[in-house]
Amino acid sequence: MILGAMGTWATRPGQVLHVRPTAEALAAAASAPVDPGPPSFLQGDHLRAFAARRAADGRHRAWTGTATRLDGVLDRPALARALTRLVRRHEGLRTWFDVDACTGGGPPVRRLVPAEAVVFETVEVPGFSPAPGRSWDGWVTTHLTETFDAACRPDSWAPFALGAVAAADGFGLFWGCDHAFTDGASQLMVLSEIEELYAEELLRRSGGSRGSRGSSPDPDHDAAGSFLDHARAEHTLAAATPADAPEIRAWADAVTAHDGRLPGFALDLGLAPGETAPVRIRSATLLDVDGLARLDEVAAAHGARTTGAVFAGIALTDARLTGATDWFGVTVVGTRGPGFETTQGWLCNFAPVTFPVAHCGVPASFTDVLPAAHAAFRRARKVAAVPVHAALGIMLADGVLDPASLGSPQLISYLDLRRFPGVGRPAYDRGLHFTGEGRTANASLWVNRDHERLYVVTQTPDTPAAQAAVDRYIAELTATFQAATGASRPAGRTRDERLEASGAGRLG
């Protein structure tokens, strides 16, 4: 699995198919009963933003997706049955929201589609050949964008789309979902789960035994952890958290020490306050496999783990570019506790990571910073036990936080892609995870590790000034990690950087 731009996924030409709800399923969804539970905090933010954009007749592109390739001739009924089972299993994927009240300040209303009403069918997409002079890969990218733009929205069901490109010797598989119902971890797992269910359906149709999930007497109801339960528990915890809780104090202390604002990108991106620009996805390799091994060794020798080393490298880069002596970042932390490990939904929180990067005005070295970075991330994981919205509400009420910095804060994510349950399965190992390319005012960092390299992906404003700033930042960040490990920068672009630039990628 790699993370990158959607345009880097390529698939062999073939018949394009969509797996869509049946007419009966759509009718049942339209009249689905109200579920009284609240949306999660992040869902609520997303839904209010969607309602405002819809009222202004704006474009909604807050979806994320994944694509891969599987071997063998596509069995269309088996794929439809696999998606039916997946959606019946995950309550979060059986929901949609009435957001009409949001524009007046009211709450969104969740509708929950009954599991037994969920049925999908596989249908051919007519007119799938590109126009003369247009490339197949370019047509596929446009088709995926149009498909996800139309389907991946939270105010109707289904808020996701699954499709395939069937060739004689295998098929590409693509999935997109509105962000209200998914997160990065969910996207990294979803096609592997569909692949497993599809394999079970092939066995069932051939009269063989069922796969590893086959212990349930009714395979359509072997439910995963309920995202709706997760959302209810999140609200209960936030309401029970006192204003002087350690998690709240950690946020308030970090914000107070940094002028009442959340962090932004280290360099000026050339945008006016409140201004956004179209997104351009950037990707760069920071370390190859040998450099990663050395990074692990350096971190372990100083009582840290690779996560701490990643934050140390980012902090030192930012300090070198800004002159700061104390670093403040906001990281994305998964909240998948016991029972929710494979739940499809938005199970994330944010937490502050802060530590000194200089002593008596003298910039610290990488090894000096490592223990502090490691300890700061461990503290952040503890802070993430309480929903960030509890802290934000208190800080705003107390005047600690400048509301203007809430619009587009700088976020930092680190994922070890070797640790997801689909590792070793074709859907995962051949997969690409991407996001909708809408508009942005920032350049958040998504740092990822796999078996081959450490790399960074960022959604950047596609303007000359912003791209020049990002060029400078990526060069400095790469130099930081190369220097910390004694590695040399590879000559020229890496394979994935070349694919990004050319628009050609993993063959589906």
C-alpha positions in Angstrom: 0.0 0.0 0.0 1.2 3.5 -0.9 -0.3 6.9 -0.2 -0.3 9.3 -3.1 -2.3 11.2 -5.7 -5.3 9.4 -7.3 -3.8 10.1 -10.8 -0.9 7.8 -10.1 -3.2 4.7 -10.2 -3.3 3.1 -13.6 -5.4 0.1 -14.7 -5.5 -2.1 -17.8 -8.3 -1.1 -20.2 -11.5 -3.1 -19.6 -15.2 -3.1 -18.9 -16.0 -0.5 -16.2 -18.6 -1.6 -13.6 -20.2 -0.1 -10.6 -21.5 -1.9 -7.6 -24.6 0.0 -6.5 -27.6 -0.4 -4.2 -30.6 -2.0 -5.7 -33.7 0.1 -6.2 -35.4 -1.6 -3.2 -32.3 -0.9 -1.1 -32.4 2.8 -2.1 -36.1 3.1 -1.3 -35.5 1.5 2.2 -32.6 3.9 2.8 -34.7 7.0 1.9 -37.2 6.0 4.6 -34.7 4.6 7.1 -35.6 5.2 10.7 -33.9 8.0 12.7 -31.1 6.9 15.1 -31.1 9.2 18.1 -27.4 9.0 18.8 -25.2 12.0 18.0 -22.6 12.1 15.2 -19.1 11.9 16.4 -17.4 15.3 17.0 -15.4 15.1 13.7 -18.6 14.0 11.9 -20.5 17.0 13.3 -17.8 19.4 12.1 -17.8 17.8 8.7 -21.6 17.8 8.4 -21.9 21.5 9.3 -19.3 22.4 6.8 -21.0 20.3 4.1 -24.4 21.9 4.9 -22.8 25.4 4.6 -21.1 24.5 1.3 -24.4 22.9 -0.1 -26.3 26.1 0.9 -23.8 28.2 -1.0 -24.0 25.8 -4.0 -20.3 25.0 -3.6 -18.5 21.8 -4.6 -18.1 19.0 -2.0 -14.9 17.0 -2.5 -14.3 15.9 1.1 -14.0 12.2 0.2 -11.1 9.8 0.3 -10.5 6.5 -1.5 -8.3 3.6 -2.4 -7.7 1.4 -5.5 -6.0 -1.8 -6.2 -5.7 -4.8 -8.5 -6.9 -8.4 -8.0 -6.2 -11.5 -10.2 -8.7 -13.7 -11.9 -11.8 -13.2 -14.0 -14.2 -10.9 -12.1 -17.3 -12.7 -10.7 -19.9 -9.8 -10.7 -22.5 -11.4 -8.4 -19.8 -12.4 -5.9 -18.4 -8.9 -5.8 -21.9 -7.5 -5.2 -22.5 -10.0 -2.4 -19.1 -9.1 -0.9 -20.1 -5.4 -0.7 -23.5 -6.3 0.7 -21.9 -8.3 3.5 -19.4 -5.5 4.2 -22.0 -2.8 4.6 -24.3 -5.0 6.6 -21.4 -5.7 8.9 -20.5 -2.0 9.5 -23.2 0.2 11.0 -21.3 3.3 10.1 -21.6 2.5 6.4 -25.4 2.0 6.8 -25.9 5.6 7.9 -26.7 8.9 6.2 -27.6 12.3 7.6 -30.4 14.9 7.2 -28.4 18.1 7.4 -31.2 20.6 6.7 -31.3 21.8 10.3 -27.5 22.5 10.3 -27.8 25.8 8.3 -30.0 27.1 11.1 -27.6 25.9 13.9 -29.5 22.7 14.6 -28.1 19.2 14.8 -27.8 16.8 11.9 -30.2 13.8 12.1 -28.8 10.3 11.5 -30.7 7.8 9.5 -29.7 4.1 10.0 -30.5 1.7 7.1 -31.6 -1.7 8.4 -29.0 -4.4 7.7 -31.5 -6.7 6.0 -32.5 -3.9 3.6 -28.9 -3.6 2.2 -28.4 -5.3 -1.1 -26.0 -4.4 -4.0 -25.8 -5.3 -7.6 -23.1 -5.0 -10.2 -23.9 -3.0 -13.3 -22.0 -2.0 -16.4 -21.1 1.6 -17.1 -22.0 2.5 -20.7 -19.7 4.6 -22.9 -16.5 3.8 -21.1 -14.1 4.4 -24.0 -12.1 7.6 -23.8 -12.5 10.2 -26.5 -10.1 10.2 -29.5 -6.7 11.6 -28.4 -7.4 11.1 -24.7 -5.5 8.5 -22.7 -7.1 5.6 -20.9 -5.5 6.5 -17.6 -6.7 10.1 -17.9 -10.2 8.9 -18.6 -10.2 6.6 -15.6 -9.0 9.4 -13.3 -11.7 11.7 -14.5 -14.3 8.9 -14.2 -13.3 8.2 -10.6 -13.4 11.8 -9.7 -16.9 12.3 -11.2 -18.1 9.1 -9.6 -16.9 10.0 -6.2 -18.1 13.6 -6.4 -21.6 12.4 -7.2 -21.8 9.5 -4.7 -19.6 10.4 -1.8 -21.8 12.9 0.2 -23.3 12.5 3.7 -26.9 13.6 3.0 -27.9 10.5 1.0 -27.2 6.8 0.9 -25.0 5.2 -0.1 -22.2 7.8 0.8 -19.6 5.6 -0.9 -18.9 4.0 -4.3 -17.3 0.7 -5.3 -16.4 -0.1 -8.8 -14.2 -2.3 -11.0 -12.4 -2.3 -14.3 -12.6 -5.9 -15.6 -10.0 -7.2 -18.0 -9.3 -10.8 -19.1 -6.5 -11.5 -16.6 -7.7 -9.6 -13.5 -9.5 -6.5 -12.5 -8.9 -3.1 -10.9 -11.0 -2.3 -7.9 -11.7 1.2 -6.7 -13.5 2.6 -3.6 -14.4 6.1 -2.5 -16.2 7.3 0.7 -17.3 10.6 2.1 -15.0 11.5 5.0 -17.9 11.5 7.5 -17.9 7.7 7.3 -14.2 6.8 7.1 -10.6 7.7 8.0 -7.2 6.7 6.8 -7.1 3.5 8.7 -10.5 2.5 7.4 -9.4 3.2 3.9 -6.3 1.1 4.3 -8.4 -1.9 5.5 -11.5 -1.7 3.4 -10.4 -3.3 0.1 -8.6 -6.1 2.0 -11.9 -6.8 3.8 -13.8 -6.8 0.5 -11.1 -9.0 -1.0 -11.6 -11.5 1.8 -15.4 -11.5 1.5 -15.2 -11.8 -2.3 -12.9 -14.9 -1.9 -15.4 -16.4 0.5 -18.2 -15.7 -2.0 -16.3 -17.4 -4.7 -15.8 -20.5 -2.5 -19.5 -20.5 -1.6 -20.6 -20.3 -5.2 -18.3 -23.2 -6.1 -19.5 -25.3 -3.2 -16.3 -25.0 -1.1 -15.9 -24.1 2.6 -16.0 -20.5 3.8 -13.0 -18.5 4.8 -11.6 -17.2 8.1 -14.7 -15.2 9.1 -17.0 -18.2 8.5 -17.7 -19.2 12.1 -20.8 -17.0 12.1 -24.0 -19.0 11.4 -25.3 -15.9 9.5 -22.4 -14.4 7.5 -24.4 -11.3 6.8 -24.6 -10.3 10.4 -21.0 -11.0 11.7 -20.9 -7.3 12.7 -17.8 -5.3 13.5 -17.5 -2.9 16.4 -20.3 -0.2 16.0 -19.1 3.2 15.1 -22.4 4.5 16.5 -21.4 3.1 19.9 -18.0 4.8 19.5 -19.6 8.2 18.8 -21.9 7.9 21.8 -19.0 6.9 24.1 -17.0 9.9 22.8 -19.8 12.4 23.8 -20.2 10.8 27.2 -16.5 11.0 27.9 -16.3 14.7 26.8 -19.2 15.7 28.9 -17.7 14.0 32.0 -14.2 15.6 31.5 -13.7 18.5 34.0 -12.1 21.7 32.8 -9.0 21.1 35.0 -8.4 17.6 33.6 -4.8 16.9 32.7 -5.7 16.4 29.0 -7.4 19.8 28.9 -4.5 21.5 30.7 -2.0 20.0 28.2 -3.9 21.6 25.4 -4.2 24.9 27.2 -0.5 25.0 28.1 0.6 24.3 24.6 -1.7 26.9 23.0 -0.9 29.6 25.7 2.8 29.1 25.1 2.4 29.7 21.4 0.5 32.9 21.3 -3.0 31.4 21.6 -2.8 29.8 18.1 -2.7 26.3 16.6 0.4 25.6 14.5 0.6 26.3 10.7 3.0 25.3 8.0 6.6 26.4 8.8 6.9 28.6 5.7 4.7 31.3 4.2 2.6 29.7 1.5 1.7 33.0 0.0 -2.0 32.9 0.7 -4.0 35.7 2.4 -5.9 34.9 5.7 -8.9 32.7 4.8 -7.7 32.2 1.2 -7.6 28.7 -0.3 -6.2 27.3 -3.5 -6.7 24.0 -5.5 -4.9 21.0 -4.1 -1.7 19.5 -5.5 -0.6 16.3 -3.9 3.2 16.1 -3.3 5.2 13.0 -2.3 8.9 12.6 -1.5 11.1 9.8 -0.1 12.9 10.8 3.1 14.9 7.6 3.6 15.3 4.3 1.8 15.3 0.9 3.5 18.9 1.2 4.6 18.4 4.7 6.0 15.3 3.4 7.9 17.3 0.7 9.5 19.9 3.3 10.6 17.1 5.5 11.9 15.7 2.7 14.0 19.2 2.1 15.4 19.8 5.8 16.3 16.3 6.0 17.9 16.8 2.9 20.0 20.2 4.0 21.2 18.7 7.1 22.6 15.6 5.5 24.3 13.2 6.4 21.5 11.2 4.7 18.8 10.9 5.6 15.1 7.8 7.7 15.8 9.8 9.9 18.1 12.5 10.1 15.5 9.9 11.3 12.9 8.8 14.1 15.1 12.3 15.0 16.0 13.2 15.4 12.3 10.1 17.5 11.6 10.7 19.7 14.7 14.3 20.3 13.8 13.4 21.2 10.2 10.8 23.6 11.4 13.2 25.2 13.9 15.9 25.6 11.2 13.4 27.4 8.9 11.7 29.5 11.5 14.3 30.1 14.3 11.9 28.7 16.9 13.4 27.3 20.1 10.3 25.3 21.2 8.3 23.2 18.7 4.5 22.8 18.7 2.7 20.4 16.4 -0.7 18.7 16.3 -0.7 15.0 15.5 -3.5 12.7 14.4 -4.0 9.8 16.8 -6.2 6.7 16.1 -8.8 5.9 18.7 -9.4 2.3 17.8 -9.7 0.7 21.3 -10.6 -2.9 21.9 -13.5 -4.1 19.8 -13.1 -1.3 17.3 -9.8 -2.4 15.6 -11.5 -3.0 12.2 -14.5 -0.7 12.5 -15.2 1.4 9.4 -15.6 5.0 10.5 -13.8 8.2 11.6 -12.0 7.0 14.7 -9.4 9.7 15.2 -8.5 12.4 17.6 -5.9 15.2 17.7 -3.3 15.9 20.3 -0.5 18.5 20.9 3.1 17.5 20.6 5.5 20.1 22.1 9.2 20.0 23.2 12.3 22.2 23.1 14.5 22.2 20.1 17.2 24.5 21.4 19.1 25.0 24.7 20.2 28.4 25.8 19.7 29.7 22.3 21.8 27.0 20.7 20.0 24.6 18.3 19.8 21.1 19.5 21.1 18.1 17.6 19.0 15.2 16.3 20.2 12.9 19.1 19.7 15.6 21.7 16.1 16.1 20.7 15.2 12.4 20.3 14.3 11.6 23.9 12.2 14.7 24.3 10.4 14.0 21.0 9.7 10.4 22.1 8.4 11.6 25.5 6.3 14.3 23.9 4.6 11.8 21.6 3.8 9.5 24.5 2.2 12.4 26.3 0.2 13.2 23.2 -1.2 9.7 23.1 -2.5 10.1 26.7 -4.0 13.5 25.9 -5.8 11.9 22.9 -7.8 9.8 25.3 -10.1 12.8 25.7 -11.8 14.2 22.5 -10.1 17.4 21.4 -13.5 19.1 21.1 -13.7 19.1 24.9 -10.5 21.1 25.1 -11.4 23.4 22.2 -14.7 24.4 23.8 -13.0 25.3 27.1 -10.1 27.1 25.5 -12.5 29.2 23.3 -14.7 30.0 26.2 -11.7 31.1 28.3 -10.2 33.1 25.6 -7.1 30.9 25.4 -7.4 30.0 21.8 -7.7 32.4 18.8 -10.7 31.1 16.8 -9.1 32.3 13.6 -6.5 29.5 13.8 -9.2 26.8 13.8 -9.8 27.1 10.1 -6.9 25.1 8.7 -4.4 24.0 11.3 -1.2 22.1 10.4 -1.7 18.4 11.1 1.0 15.7 11.2 0.3 12.0 10.8 2.7 9.1 11.1 1.6 5.6 9.9 3.6 2.4 9.8 1.9 0.7 6.8 3.5 -2.7 7.7 1.2 -3.1 10.7 -2.3 -3.1 9.1 -4.3 -6.4 8.9 -4.3 -6.6 5.1 -0.5 -6.8 4.8 0.4 -9.7 2.6 -2.9 -9.7 0.7 -2.9 -8.6 -2.9 -5.5 -5.9 -2.3 -3.3 -4.2 0.3 0.1 -4.8 -1.1 -0.9 -3.5 -4.6 -3.1 -0.7 -3.2 -3.0 3.1 -3.5 -4.7 5.3 -0.9 -5.7 8.9 -2.1 -7.9 11.8 -1.2 -10.2 14.1 -3.0 -8.3 17.1 -4.5 -10.4 20.0 -3.4 -9.0 23.2 -2.0 -6.6 23.9 0.9 -4.9 26.7 2.8 -2.2 24.5 4.4 0.3 21.7 3.8 -0.2 19.1 6.4 2.3 16.3 6.6 1.4 12.6 6.3 4.6 10.6 7.0 4.5 6.9 6.2 6.7 3.9 6.6 6.6 0.7 4.6 9.0 -2.2 3.9 10.9 0.0 1.4 11.1 3.6 2.6 10.1 6.5 4.8 8.2 9.1 2.8 6.0 12.2 3.2 2.8 13.0 1.4 1.2 16.5 1.6 -1.8 18.2 0.2 -0.4 21.6 -1.0 -1.9 24.8 -2.4 -1.3 24.6 -6.2 0.2 28.1 -6.6 3.7 29.1 -7.6 4.5 30.7 -4.2 3.2 27.7 -2.3 5.0 25.2 -4.5 8.2 27.1 -4.0 7.8 27.0 -0.3 7.0 23.3 -0.3 10.0 22.6 -2.5 12.2 24.3 0.0 10.5 22.5 3.0 10.8 19.0 1.5 14.4 19.6 0.6 15.2 20.7 4.2 13.2 17.8 5.7 14.9 15.3 3.5 18.3 16.8 4.5 17.4 16.5 8.2 16.8 12.8 7.9 19.7 12.1 5.7 22.1 13.9 8.1 20.6 12.1 11.1 21.3 8.7 9.6 24.5 9.4 7.7 22.6 8.5 4.5 23.1 10.0 1.1 20.2 11.4 -0.9 19.3 9.1 -3.8 20.2 10.5 -7.2 17.2 11.7 -9.2 13.6 11.0 -8.4 12.4 7.8 -6.8 10.0 5.5 -8.7 6.9 6.8 -7.0 8.0 10.4 -7.4 8.4 9.8 -11.1 5.0 8.2 -11.2 3.4 11.2 -9.5 5.0 13.5 -12.0 3.9 11.5 -15.0 0.5 10.6 -13.8 1.1 6.8 -14.3 1.1 4.5 -11.4 0.3 1.1 -10.0 -1.2 -1.1 -12.7 -4.7 -2.2 -11.7 
